Amino acid sequence: MITVQPVLEICAPEGFDLWPVVEFEPCAFLALGGSLAPDEVGTAVMALAACNDIDPGDERPPRPADPVGGFLHGLLTMDPLFASGGLKVTDAVTGRVLLPGCCSGLEDRGDWLEVVNSDGRAAWFGHDPSPGAGRHGDIVRLTCDGDVDTSPVIEVPVTELRHLLAGVERDLADFFRLAVLWAGTHLPDRCEQVSGAISRALALSAR
């Protein structure tokens, strides 16, 4: 059995205490979906804000002085936004797992559809490791780390992968509904702004 999950890389700022979050190992991945607990949703929002927490230049307004506004400033003002992570593919039969590499973002997951829809098309999803995918006829071959000659490979029929990718979009939509509710509770004065930013970061409006 093969599963595909949208995952977000969690790199927590040291001493983060602006809202409740759960503990994660450094640079771990959190699978997004509709079954997350509120503190897990808060962790995902923290991660999205953290990976866009870049000091503003001349083209953006200055960072607010209040801690919450200051931390969220990049998420609310950056364009485009980055959602560090990607898709995690697990083959339960072989135990092989493909994880997104560094500099991979969930907002770029459309590359997976390009592979599925074009025979011979290949795509790479970050580095260290360097996972990739390429279509060969009716099969998509997933390479867990293209920098390793003996990298594990996962093969998925095209029709099955299309179905799995549709499930990814459902998972992200379900997560977004939770995130809107979470923002209404924890960031009521910024709920609309934060919800819109999360939608943009995850490229939901484009799908």
PAKEKOL-417838 format. One record per atom (N, C-alpha, C): residue number from 0; x, y, z. Coordinates in steps of 0.001 Angstrom, whole numbers. Layout:
+-----+---------+---------+---------+
: num :       u :       v :       w :
+-----+---------+---------+---------+
: NUM :       X :       Y :       Z :
...
+-----+---------+---------+---------+
END
This chain:
+-----+---------+---------+---------+
: num :       u :       v :       w :
+-----+---------+---------+---------+
:   0 :     844 :   -1201 :       0 :
:   0 :       0 :       0 :       0 :
:   0 :     873 :    1243 :       0 :
:   1 :     547 :    2193 :    -856 :
:   1 :    1298 :    3440 :    -948 :
:   1 :     413 :    4596 :    -486 :
:   2 :     979 :    5465 :     344 :
:   2 :     270 :    6651 :     799 :
:   2 :    1076 :    7893 :     435 :
:   3 :     365 :    8999 :     197 :
:   3 :    1000 :   10287 :     -83 :
:   3 :     373 :   11316 :     849 :
:   4 :    1227 :   12018 :    1603 :
:   4 :     746 :   13002 :    2567 :
:   4 :    1414 :   14355 :    2320 :
:   5 :     661 :   15440 :    2451 :
:   5 :    1303 :   16760 :    2453 :
:   5 :    1945 :   16997 :    3815 :
:   6 :    3217 :   17340 :    3836 :
:   6 :    3915 :   17541 :    5104 :
:   6 :    4572 :   18914 :    5138 :
:   7 :    4612 :   19462 :    6336 :
:   7 :    5213 :   20768 :    6573 :
:   7 :    6420 :   20578 :    7479 :
:   8 :    7536 :   21179 :    7112 :
:   8 :    8733 :   21083 :    7946 :
:   8 :    8567 :   21998 :    9153 :
:   9 :    8845 :   21456 :   10328 :
:   9 :    8661 :   22200 :   11574 :
:   9 :   10030 :   22551 :   12151 :
:  10 :   10365 :   23831 :   12075 :
:  10 :   11583 :   24353 :   12709 :
:  10 :   11144 :   25456 :   13663 :
:  11 :   11006 :   25118 :   14922 :
:  11 :   10446 :   26047 :   15902 :
:  11 :   11475 :   27079 :   16326 :
:  12 :   11090 :   28359 :   16354 :
:  12 :   11965 :   29373 :   16939 :
:  12 :   12214 :   29058 :   18410 :
:  13 :   13409 :   29281 :   18875 :
:  13 :   13752 :   28957 :   20260 :
:  13 :   12894 :   29776 :   21219 :
:  14 :   12337 :   29087 :   22199 :
:  14 :   11559 :   29768 :   23229 :
:  14 :   10215 :   30292 :   22752 :
:  15 :    9662 :   29720 :   21692 :
:  15 :    8390 :   30212 :   21159 :
:  15 :    7277 :   30055 :   22187 :
:  16 :    6544 :   31145 :   22465 :
:  16 :    5468 :   31080 :   23458 :
:  16 :    4291 :   31991 :   23101 :
:  17 :    4127 :   32289 :   21828 :
:  17 :    3057 :   33208 :   21420 :
:  17 :    1689 :   32536 :   21399 :
:  18 :    1661 :   31216 :   21240 :
:  18 :     431 :   30427 :   21333 :
:  18 :     838 :   28967 :   21552 :
:  19 :     -96 :   28115 :   21970 :
:  19 :     262 :   26720 :   22271 :
:  19 :     718 :   25960 :   21022 :
:  20 :    1811 :   25233 :   21164 :
:  20 :    2324 :   24366 :   20105 :
:  20 :    2759 :   23046 :   20734 :
:  21 :    3002 :   22053 :   19894 :
:  21 :    3480 :   20769 :   20384 :
:  21 :    4981 :   20670 :   20172 :
:  22 :    5609 :   19788 :   20899 :
:  22 :    7057 :   19603 :   20760 :
:  22 :    7357 :   18708 :   19569 :
:  23 :    8375 :   19100 :   18802 :
:  23 :    8827 :   18329 :   17649 :
:  23 :   10336 :   18270 :   17660 :
:  24 :   10864 :   17203 :   17106 :
:  24 :   12299 :   17160 :   16867 :
:  24 :   12659 :   18246 :   15859 :
:  25 :   13878 :   18800 :   15940 :
:  25 :   14268 :   19852 :   14987 :
:  25 :   14094 :   19393 :   13538 :
:  26 :   13458 :   20247 :   12744 :
:  26 :   13264 :   20001 :   11307 :
:  26 :   12509 :   18699 :   11033 :
:  27 :   11568 :   18364 :   11908 :
:  27 :   10688 :   17212 :   11671 :
:  27 :    9587 :   17629 :   10701 :
:  28 :    8800 :   16646 :   10249 :
:  28 :    7698 :   16912 :    9334 :
:  28 :    6366 :   16630 :   10020 :
:  29 :    5413 :   17535 :    9820 :
:  29 :    4062 :   17370 :   10327 :
:  29 :    3130 :   17143 :    9140 :
:  30 :    2410 :   16018 :    9156 :
:  30 :    1444 :   15735 :    8100 :
:  30 :     195 :   16585 :    8323 :
:  31 :    -236 :   17280 :    7281 :
:  31 :   -1394 :   18160 :    7384 :
:  31 :   -2659 :   17418 :    6964 :
:  32 :   -3742 :   17670 :    7689 :
:  32 :   -5009 :   17020 :    7383 :
:  32 :   -6073 :   17490 :    8345 :
:  33 :   -7221 :   16861 :    8279 :
:  33 :   -8350 :   17293 :    9077 :
:  33 :   -8427 :   16697 :   10457 :
:  34 :   -7457 :   15872 :   10855 :
:  34 :   -7519 :   15229 :   12163 :
:  34 :   -6543 :   15825 :   13174 :
:  35 :   -5913 :   16952 :   12826 :
:  35 :   -4938 :   17548 :   13737 :
:  35 :   -5617 :   18149 :   14959 :
:  36 :   -4949 :   18040 :   16099 :
:  36 :   -5400 :   18693 :   17320 :
:  36 :   -5095 :   20192 :   17233 :
:  37 :   -5798 :   21018 :   18019 :
:  37 :   -5568 :   22459 :   17950 :
:  37 :   -4106 :   22872 :   18123 :
:  38 :   -3386 :   22257 :   19057 :
:  38 :   -1985 :   22634 :   19247 :
:  38 :   -1121 :   22225 :   18059 :
:  39 :   -1518 :   21166 :   17340 :
:  39 :    -801 :   20794 :   16121 :
:  39 :   -1064 :   21796 :   15009 :
:  40 :   -2301 :   22289 :   14933 :
:  40 :   -2600 :   23345 :   13961 :
:  40 :   -1781 :   24583 :   14290 :
:  41 :   -1720 :   24938 :   15568 :
:  41 :    -897 :   26074 :   15982 :
:  41 :     563 :   25884 :   15628 :
:  42 :    1037 :   24648 :   15708 :
:  42 :    2416 :   24344 :   15319 :
:  42 :    2619 :   24577 :   13834 :
:  43 :    1647 :   24173 :   13022 :
:  43 :    1749 :   24381 :   11582 :
:  43 :    1745 :   25867 :   11240 :
:  44 :     885 :   26642 :   11893 :
:  44 :     851 :   28083 :   11646 :
:  44 :    2176 :   28722 :   12054 :
:  45 :    2702 :   28291 :   13197 :
:  45 :    4013 :   28783 :   13624 :
:  45 :    5076 :   28494 :   12577 :
:  46 :    5068 :   27268 :   12031 :
:  46 :    6080 :   26885 :   11045 :
:  46 :    5952 :   27713 :    9773 :
:  47 :    4729 :   27955 :    9317 :
:  47 :    4527 :   28771 :    8123 :
:  47 :    5021 :   30193 :    8352 :
:  48 :    4728 :   30739 :    9540 :
:  48 :    5194 :   32090 :    9838 :
:  48 :    6712 :   32134 :    9956 :
:  49 :    7296 :   31103 :   10577 :
:  49 :    8741 :   31102 :   10800 :
:  49 :    9521 :   31048 :    9486 :
:  50 :    9053 :   30253 :    8515 :
:  50 :    9836 :   30138 :    7279 :
:  50 :    9632 :   31334 :    6353 :
:  51 :    8731 :   32259 :    6730 :
:  51 :    8568 :   33508 :    5985 :
:  51 :    8954 :   34730 :    6827 :
:  52 :    9600 :   34466 :    7954 :
:  52 :    9959 :   35543 :    8886 :
:  52 :   11255 :   36220 :    8425 :
:  53 :   11124 :   37038 :    7408 :
:  53 :   12265 :   37740 :    6810 :
:  53 :   12089 :   39227 :    7058 :
:  54 :   13158 :   39884 :    7494 :
:  54 :   13077 :   41316 :    7776 :
:  54 :   12621 :   42076 :    6536 :
:  55 :   11677 :   43001 :    6713 :
:  55 :   11149 :   43735 :    5555 :
:  55 :   12180 :   44691 :    4977 :
:  56 :   12130 :   44833 :    3648 :
:  56 :   12960 :   45823 :    2973 :
:  56 :   12120 :   47041 :    2646 :
:  57 :   12551 :   47792 :    1656 :
:  57 :   11851 :   49021 :    1300 :
:  57 :   10463 :   48761 :     725 :
:  58 :   10270 :   47554 :     172 :
:  58 :    9009 :   47277 :    -515 :
:  58 :    7897 :   46830 :     434 :
:  59 :    8200 :   46605 :    1705 :
:  59 :    7183 :   46163 :    2654 :
:  59 :    7143 :   47108 :    3850 :
:  60 :    5992 :   47182 :    4520 :
:  60 :    5914 :   48046 :    5712 :
:  60 :    6818 :   47521 :    6815 :
:  61 :    7199 :   48389 :    7745 :
:  61 :    8081 :   47960 :    8837 :
:  61 :    7408 :   46920 :    9727 :
:  62 :    8229 :   46148 :   10417 :
:  62 :    7725 :   45111 :   11315 :
:  62 :    7033 :   45759 :   12521 :
:  63 :    5826 :   45298 :   12866 :
:  63 :    5142 :   45850 :   14052 :
:  63 :    5927 :   45573 :   15326 :
:  64 :    5668 :   46401 :   16334 :
:  64 :    6405 :   46266 :   17587 :
:  64 :    5867 :   45146 :   18467 :
:  65 :    4573 :   44836 :   18350 :
:  65 :    4026 :   43805 :   19231 :
:  65 :    4531 :   42432 :   18808 :
:  66 :    4795 :   41534 :   19771 :
:  66 :    5422 :   40239 :   19458 :
:  66 :    4663 :   39406 :   18436 :
:  67 :    3347 :   39285 :   18573 :
:  67 :    2578 :   38465 :   17639 :
:  67 :    2591 :   39089 :   16251 :
:  68 :    2308 :   40380 :   16180 :
:  68 :    2330 :   41059 :   14887 :
:  68 :    3692 :   41011 :   14232 :
:  69 :    4744 :   41153 :   15050 :
:  69 :    6090 :   41088 :   14503 :
:  69 :    6427 :   39723 :   13939 :
:  70 :    6013 :   38655 :   14650 :
:  70 :    6299 :   37300 :   14183 :
:  70 :    5515 :   36958 :   12928 :
:  71 :    4285 :   37436 :   12847 :
:  71 :    3436 :   37130 :   11695 :
:  71 :    3705 :   38031 :   10492 :
:  72 :    4538 :   39042 :   10654 :
:  72 :    4660 :   40080 :    9629 :
:  72 :    5035 :   39522 :    8257 :
:  73 :    6015 :   38630 :    8218 :
:  73 :    6417 :   38053 :    6935 :
:  73 :    5296 :   37258 :    6293 :
:  74 :    4617 :   36441 :    7102 :
:  74 :    3518 :   35629 :    6586 :
:  74 :    2419 :   36509 :    5999 :
:  75 :    2192 :   37671 :    6612 :
:  75 :    1091 :   38530 :    6184 :
:  75 :    1473 :   39500 :    5077 :
:  76 :    2770 :   39675 :    4824 :
:  76 :    3172 :   40701 :    3850 :
:  76 :    4058 :   40189 :    2718 :
:  77 :    4630 :   39000 :    2875 :
:  77 :    5511 :   38478 :    1822 :
:  77 :    4703 :   38018 :     620 :
:  78 :    5292 :   38153 :    -566 :
:  78 :    4681 :   37647 :   -1786 :
:  78 :    5810 :   37361 :   -2783 :
:  79 :    5987 :   36074 :   -3177 :
:  79 :    5201 :   34906 :   -2782 :
:  79 :    5601 :   34387 :   -1408 :
:  80 :    4788 :   33485 :    -889 :
:  80 :    5072 :   32847 :     384 :
:  80 :    5663 :   31460 :     155 :
:  81 :    6344 :   30944 :    1184 :
:  81 :    7026 :   29647 :    1104 :
:  81 :    6471 :   28750 :    2192 :
:  82 :    6142 :   27520 :    1852 :
:  82 :    5668 :   26523 :    2820 :
:  82 :    6649 :   25360 :    2808 :
:  83 :    7672 :   25454 :    3640 :
:  83 :    8745 :   24465 :    3639 :
:  83 :    8204 :   23065 :    3889 :
:  84 :    8457 :   22173 :    2947 :
:  84 :    7950 :   20808 :    3047 :
:  84 :    7662 :   20259 :    1668 :
:  85 :    6619 :   19489 :    1549 :
:  85 :    6274 :   18882 :     261 :
:  85 :    5408 :   17657 :     482 :
:  86 :    5641 :   16637 :    -316 :
:  86 :    4855 :   15412 :    -207 :
:  86 :    5723 :   14273 :     323 :
:  87 :    5153 :   13543 :    1264 :
:  87 :    5800 :   12351 :    1810 :
:  87 :    5115 :   11134 :    1218 :
:  88 :    5914 :   10261 :     607 :
:  88 :    5377 :    9040 :      -6 :
:  88 :    5897 :    7840 :     778 :
:  89 :    4988 :    6976 :    1196 :
:  89 :    5362 :    5801 :    1980 :
:  89 :    4853 :    4545 :    1296 :
:  90 :    5755 :    3596 :    1110 :
:  90 :    5387 :    2278 :     599 :
:  90 :    5379 :    1334 :    1796 :
:  91 :    4189 :     997 :    2269 :
:  91 :    4073 :     184 :    3476 :
:  91 :    4584 :   -1232 :    3276 :
:  92 :    4620 :   -1707 :    2033 :
:  92 :    5071 :   -3074 :    1764 :
:  92 :    6581 :   -3174 :    1888 :
:  93 :    7305 :   -2234 :    1277 :
:  93 :    8772 :   -2282 :    1289 :
:  93 :    9385 :   -1478 :    2426 :
:  94 :    8586 :    -588 :    3033 :
:  94 :    9113 :     282 :    4082 :
:  94 :    9862 :    1490 :    3541 :
:  95 :    9834 :    1684 :    2222 :
:  95 :   10550 :    2819 :    1638 :
:  95 :    9743 :    4104 :    1796 :
:  96 :   10481 :    5198 :    2065 :
:  96 :    9839 :    6493 :    2301 :
:  96 :   10563 :    7565 :    1501 :
:  97 :    9808 :    8349 :     759 :
:  97 :   10346 :    9515 :      73 :
:  97 :    9929 :   10756 :     845 :
:  98 :   10911 :   11576 :    1250 :
:  98 :   10667 :   12812 :    1973 :
:  98 :   11150 :   13994 :    1146 :
:  99 :   10503 :   15158 :    1271 :
:  99 :   10987 :   16328 :     544 :
:  99 :   12351 :   16764 :    1049 :
: 100 :   13164 :   17298 :     145 :
: 100 :   14485 :   17787 :     508 :
: 100 :   14459 :   19247 :     909 :
: 101 :   15618 :   19764 :    1225 :
: 101 :   15768 :   21168 :    1601 :
: 101 :   15350 :   22062 :     428 :
: 102 :   14713 :   23185 :     754 :
: 102 :   14259 :   24182 :    -230 :
: 102 :   13052 :   23713 :   -1033 :
: 103 :   12476 :   22585 :    -671 :
: 103 :   11232 :   22146 :   -1301 :
: 103 :   10058 :   22800 :    -588 :
: 104 :    9016 :   23154 :   -1354 :
: 104 :    7864 :   23802 :    -756 :
: 104 :    6559 :   23182 :   -1200 :
: 105 :    5599 :   23145 :    -295 :
: 105 :    4285 :   22600 :    -637 :
: 105 :    3608 :   23386 :   -1750 :
: 106 :    3945 :   24654 :   -1860 :
: 106 :    3310 :   25484 :   -2892 :
: 106 :    3706 :   25057 :   -4303 :
: 107 :    4767 :   24261 :   -4417 :
: 107 :    5237 :   23808 :   -5734 :
: 107 :    4776 :   22399 :   -6079 :
: 108 :    3792 :   21883 :   -5373 :
: 108 :    3391 :   20487 :   -5600 :
: 108 :    2762 :   20264 :   -6965 :
: 109 :    2460 :   21334 :   -7692 :
: 109 :    1979 :   21183 :   -9058 :
: 109 :    2962 :   20458 :   -9948 :
: 110 :    4250 :   20447 :   -9571 :
: 110 :    5250 :   19709 :  -10342 :
: 110 :    4916 :   18225 :  -10393 :
: 111 :    4260 :   17720 :   -9347 :
: 111 :    3874 :   16307 :   -9347 :
: 111 :    2868 :   16028 :  -10460 :
: 112 :    1930 :   16925 :  -10646 :
: 112 :     932 :   16733 :  -11698 :
: 112 :    1567 :   16811 :  -13074 :
: 113 :    2570 :   17658 :  -13229 :
: 113 :    3255 :   17736 :  -14513 :
: 113 :    3929 :   16414 :  -14842 :
: 114 :    4504 :   15774 :  -13835 :
: 114 :    5116 :   14460 :  -14050 :
: 114 :    4056 :   13441 :  -14442 :
: 115 :    2953 :   13431 :  -13715 :
: 115 :    1882 :   12471 :  -13981 :
: 115 :    1298 :   12644 :  -15377 :
: 116 :    1194 :   13892 :  -15828 :
: 116 :     520 :   14179 :  -17089 :
: 116 :    1432 :   14174 :  -18310 :
: 117 :    2738 :   13989 :  -18131 :
: 117 :    3665 :   14051 :  -19268 :
: 117 :    4652 :   12900 :  -19206 :
: 118 :    4530 :   11951 :  -20111 :
: 118 :    5459 :   10820 :  -20171 :
: 118 :    6860 :   11347 :  -20461 :
: 119 :    7829 :   10924 :  -19660 :
: 119 :    9200 :   11369 :  -19821 :
: 119 :    9547 :   12596 :  -19005 :
: 120 :    8545 :   13255 :  -18423 :
: 120 :    8786 :   14445 :  -17607 :
: 120 :    9333 :   14019 :  -16253 :
: 121 :   10351 :   14750 :  -15760 :
: 121 :   10930 :   14463 :  -14454 :
: 121 :   10918 :   15727 :  -13608 :
: 122 :   10906 :   15567 :  -12308 :
: 122 :   10947 :   16702 :  -11390 :
: 122 :   11731 :   16302 :  -10156 :
: 123 :   12340 :   17307 :   -9528 :
: 123 :   13093 :   17085 :   -8293 :
: 123 :   12504 :   17941 :   -7197 :
: 124 :   12583 :   17438 :   -5975 :
: 124 :   11892 :   18064 :   -4860 :
: 124 :   12868 :   18380 :   -3725 :
: 125 :   13817 :   19258 :   -4018 :
: 125 :   14774 :   19687 :   -3013 :
: 125 :   16076 :   18910 :   -3060 :
: 126 :   16888 :   19107 :   -2031 :
: 126 :   18208 :   18465 :   -1972 :
: 126 :   18535 :   18101 :    -522 :
: 127 :   19492 :   17188 :    -396 :
: 127 :   19942 :   16712 :     940 :
: 127 :   18791 :   16196 :    1801 :
: 128 :   18054 :   15170 :    1402 :
: 128 :   18205 :   14336 :     207 :
: 128 :   17643 :   15026 :   -1033 :
: 129 :   17836 :   14376 :   -2190 :
: 129 :   17377 :   14906 :   -3472 :
: 129 :   16336 :   13961 :   -4085 :
: 130 :   15108 :   14017 :   -3579 :
: 130 :   14069 :   13132 :   -4100 :
: 130 :   13589 :   13595 :   -5470 :
: 131 :   13168 :   12659 :   -6292 :
: 131 :   12686 :   13007 :   -7624 :
: 131 :   11639 :   12039 :   -8109 :
: 132 :   10991 :   12431 :   -9204 :
: 132 :    9955 :   11596 :   -9800 :
: 132 :   10031 :   11713 :  -11305 :
: 133 :    9770 :   10612 :  -11986 :
: 133 :    9738 :   10618 :  -13441 :
: 133 :    8740 :    9591 :  -13937 :
: 134 :    8009 :    9967 :  -14983 :
: 134 :    7029 :    9042 :  -15542 :
: 134 :    7661 :    8222 :  -16652 :
: 135 :    7396 :    6930 :  -16607 :
: 135 :    7876 :    5992 :  -17618 :
: 135 :    6695 :    5137 :  -18051 :
: 136 :    6024 :    5577 :  -19121 :
: 136 :    4825 :    4871 :  -19560 :
: 136 :    3711 :    5018 :  -18551 :
: 137 :    3207 :    3905 :  -18052 :
: 137 :    2098 :    3927 :  -17098 :
: 137 :    2557 :    3901 :  -15646 :
: 138 :    3862 :    4077 :  -15438 :
: 138 :    4432 :    4022 :  -14092 :
: 138 :    5154 :    5331 :  -13791 :
: 139 :    5021 :    5827 :  -12560 :
: 139 :    5854 :    6923 :  -12077 :
: 139 :    6877 :    6335 :  -11115 :
: 140 :    8137 :    6569 :  -11435 :
: 140 :    9225 :    6045 :  -10609 :
: 140 :    9713 :    7155 :   -9687 :
: 141 :    9650 :    6914 :   -8387 :
: 141 :   10064 :    7875 :   -7377 :
: 141 :   11421 :    7467 :   -6816 :
: 142 :   12367 :    8371 :   -6895 :
: 142 :   13710 :    8130 :   -6371 :
: 142 :   13856 :    8866 :   -5049 :
: 143 :   14132 :    8146 :   -3986 :
: 143 :   14168 :    8756 :   -2652 :
: 143 :   15329 :    9722 :   -2484 :
: 144 :   16457 :    9463 :   -3137 :
: 144 :   17611 :   10368 :   -3063 :
: 144 :   18455 :   10192 :   -4318 :
: 145 :   18308 :   11133 :   -5258 :
: 145 :   19020 :   11035 :   -6524 :
: 145 :   20509 :   11204 :   -6412 :
: 146 :   20999 :   11641 :   -5240 :
: 146 :   22441 :   11800 :   -5053 :
: 146 :   23117 :   10494 :   -4652 :
: 147 :   22332 :    9452 :   -4462 :
: 147 :   22871 :    8160 :   -4032 :
: 147 :   22616 :    7135 :   -5133 :
: 148 :   23676 :    6488 :   -5598 :
: 148 :   23535 :    5522 :   -6705 :
: 148 :   22605 :    4369 :   -6348 :
: 149 :   22583 :    4007 :   -5083 :
: 149 :   21768 :    2875 :   -4651 :
: 149 :   20478 :    3332 :   -3971 :
: 150 :   19997 :    4509 :   -4357 :
: 150 :   18796 :    5059 :   -3726 :
: 150 :   17614 :    4113 :   -3839 :
: 151 :   16837 :    3985 :   -2773 :
: 151 :   15576 :    3232 :   -2885 :
: 151 :   14651 :    3895 :   -3902 :
: 152 :   13848 :    3086 :   -4551 :
: 152 :   12907 :    3555 :   -5564 :
: 152 :   11518 :    3041 :   -5219 :
: 153 :   10527 :    3885 :   -5418 :
: 153 :    9126 :    3508 :   -5251 :
: 153 :    8444 :    3671 :   -6600 :
: 154 :    7739 :    2658 :   -7066 :
: 154 :    7032 :    2744 :   -8340 :
: 154 :    5527 :    2751 :   -8089 :
: 155 :    4862 :    3716 :   -8738 :
: 155 :    3422 :    3890 :   -8548 :
: 155 :    2746 :    3980 :   -9912 :
: 156 :    1693 :    3223 :  -10165 :
: 156 :     942 :    3391 :  -11409 :
: 156 :     407 :    4824 :  -11526 :
: 157 :     396 :    5353 :  -12736 :
: 157 :     -43 :    6726 :  -12964 :
: 157 :   -1453 :    6955 :  -12435 :
: 158 :   -2357 :    6030 :  -12724 :
: 158 :   -3748 :    6212 :  -12284 :
: 158 :   -3846 :    6255 :  -10759 :
: 159 :   -3051 :    5437 :  -10093 :
: 159 :   -3070 :    5424 :   -8627 :
: 159 :   -2500 :    6726 :   -8077 :
: 160 :   -1414 :    7221 :   -8673 :
: 160 :    -809 :    8439 :   -8178 :
: 160 :   -1738 :    9638 :   -8376 :
: 161 :   -2467 :    9666 :   -9484 :
: 161 :   -3446 :   10745 :   -9673 :
: 161 :   -4467 :   10744 :   -8529 :
: 162 :   -4927 :    9576 :   -8168 :
: 162 :   -5899 :    9438 :   -7075 :
: 162 :   -5281 :    9907 :   -5759 :
: 163 :   -4033 :    9529 :   -5521 :
: 163 :   -3353 :    9911 :   -4286 :
: 163 :   -3120 :   11418 :   -4220 :
: 164 :   -2797 :   12033 :   -5341 :
: 164 :   -2578 :   13478 :   -5362 :
: 164 :   -3880 :   14234 :   -5125 :
: 165 :   -4989 :   13695 :   -5605 :
: 165 :   -6289 :   14297 :   -5307 :
: 165 :   -6565 :   14233 :   -3804 :
: 166 :   -6134 :   13147 :   -3174 :
: 166 :   -6277 :   13029 :   -1727 :
: 166 :   -5453 :   14061 :    -984 :
: 167 :   -4285 :   14403 :   -1510 :
: 167 :   -3454 :   15448 :    -918 :
: 167 :   -4216 :   16770 :    -880 :
: 168 :   -4884 :   17105 :   -1982 :
: 168 :   -5649 :   18358 :   -2019 :
: 168 :   -6785 :   18342 :   -1005 :
: 169 :   -7414 :   17200 :    -821 :
: 169 :   -8475 :   17096 :     191 :
: 169 :   -7897 :   17275 :    1597 :
: 170 :   -6738 :   16668 :    1838 :
: 170 :   -6088 :   16820 :    3146 :
: 170 :   -5776 :   18287 :    3430 :
: 171 :   -5266 :   18996 :    2428 :
: 171 :   -4915 :   20406 :    2624 :
: 171 :   -6161 :   21258 :    2837 :
: 172 :   -7225 :   20954 :    2114 :
: 172 :   -8477 :   21689 :    2311 :
: 172 :   -9030 :   21441 :    3717 :
: 173 :   -8932 :   20197 :    4181 :
: 173 :   -9393 :   19871 :    5535 :
: 173 :   -8539 :   20591 :    6576 :
: 174 :   -7223 :   20617 :    6359 :
: 174 :   -6356 :   21346 :    7280 :
: 174 :   -6708 :   22827 :    7290 :
: 175 :   -6964 :   23390 :    6118 :
: 175 :   -7268 :   24817 :    6052 :
: 175 :   -8522 :   25150 :    6855 :
: 176 :   -9518 :   24309 :    6799 :
: 176 :  -10727 :   24556 :    7589 :
: 176 :  -10402 :   24587 :    9084 :
: 177 :   -9541 :   23678 :    9527 :
: 177 :   -9115 :   23694 :   10929 :
: 177 :   -8329 :   24960 :   11240 :
: 178 :   -7477 :   25381 :   10306 :
: 178 :   -6639 :   26563 :   10535 :
: 178 :   -7488 :   27822 :   10671 :
: 179 :   -8560 :   27921 :    9891 :
: 179 :   -9456 :   29079 :    9997 :
: 179 :  -10115 :   29106 :   11379 :
: 180 :  -10583 :   27954 :   11839 :
: 180 :  -11182 :   27885 :   13172 :
: 180 :  -10150 :   28218 :   14243 :
: 181 :   -8934 :   27693 :   14069 :
: 181 :   -7861 :   27969 :   15039 :
: 181 :   -7560 :   29462 :   15093 :
: 182 :   -7446 :   30100 :   13942 :
: 182 :   -7137 :   31527 :   13902 :
: 182 :   -8248 :   32350 :   14548 :
: 183 :   -9500 :   31921 :   14360 :
: 183 :  -10611 :   32631 :   14987 :
: 183 :  -10540 :   32588 :   16499 :
: 184 :   -9959 :   31515 :   17046 :
: 184 :   -9824 :   31373 :   18495 :
: 184 :   -8579 :   32064 :   19032 :
: 185 :   -7445 :   31864 :   18371 :
: 185 :   -6158 :   32325 :   18909 :
: 185 :   -5700 :   33667 :   18357 :
: 186 :   -6172 :   34028 :   17182 :
: 186 :   -5772 :   35303 :   16572 :
: 186 :   -7009 :   36004 :   16011 :
: 187 :   -8001 :   36246 :   16865 :
: 187 :   -9285 :   36763 :   16358 :
: 187 :   -9160 :   38094 :   15624 :
: 188 :   -8251 :   38956 :   16043 :
: 188 :   -8109 :   40256 :   15386 :
: 188 :   -7422 :   40163 :   14027 :
: 189 :   -6780 :   39027 :   13784 :
: 189 :   -6053 :   38845 :   12524 :
: 189 :   -6544 :   37615 :   11765 :
: 190 :   -7693 :   37102 :   12143 :
: 190 :   -8173 :   35831 :   11588 :
: 190 :   -8251 :   35869 :   10066 :
: 191 :   -8856 :   36895 :    9513 :
: 191 :   -9022 :   36957 :    8066 :
: 191 :   -7679 :   37062 :    7363 :
: 192 :   -6783 :   37890 :    7902 :
: 192 :   -5458 :   38040 :    7298 :
: 192 :   -4671 :   36740 :    7347 :
: 193 :   -4684 :   36099 :    8520 :
: 193 :   -3916 :   34859 :    8680 :
: 193 :   -4497 :   33759 :    7804 :
: 194 :   -5819 :   33656 :    7750 :
: 194 :   -6445 :   32623 :    6921 :
: 194 :   -6084 :   32822 :    5453 :
: 195 :   -6141 :   34067 :    4992 :
: 195 :   -5769 :   34343 :    3605 :
: 195 :   -4319 :   34016 :    3327 :
: 196 :   -3442 :   34321 :    4291 :
: 196 :   -2024 :   34033 :    4109 :
: 196 :   -1752 :   32534 :    4054 :
: 197 :   -2427 :   31764 :    4903 :
: 197 :   -2247 :   30309 :    4883 :
: 197 :   -2710 :   29749 :    3544 :
: 198 :   -3834 :   30233 :    3042 :
: 198 :   -4327 :   29779 :    1746 :
: 198 :   -3312 :   30074 :     645 :
: 199 :   -2706 :   31258 :     687 :
: 199 :   -1707 :   31610 :    -323 :
: 199 :    -440 :   30774 :    -164 :
: 200 :     -22 :   30577 :    1080 :
: 200 :    1206 :   29812 :    1326 :
: 200 :    1080 :   28381 :     829 :
: 201 :     -95 :   27815 :     968 :
: 201 :    -330 :   26425 :     544 :
: 201 :    -854 :   26344 :    -889 :
: 202 :    -931 :   27498 :   -1558 :
: 202 :   -1395 :   27556 :   -2961 :
: 202 :   -2743 :   26888 :   -3119 :
: 203 :   -3656 :   27159 :   -2193 :
: 203 :   -4980 :   26548 :   -2270 :
: 203 :   -5864 :   27243 :   -3282 :
: 204 :   -5726 :   28547 :   -3408 :
: 204 :   -6593 :   29286 :   -4316 :
: 204 :   -6327 :   28952 :   -5774 :
: 205 :   -5120 :   28411 :   -6048 :
: 205 :   -4752 :   28095 :   -7440 :
: 205 :   -5289 :   26741 :   -7866 :
: 206 :   -5967 :   26021 :   -6954 :
: 206 :   -6404 :   24673 :   -7282 :
: 206 :   -7897 :   24515 :   -7026 :
+-----+---------+---------+---------+
END
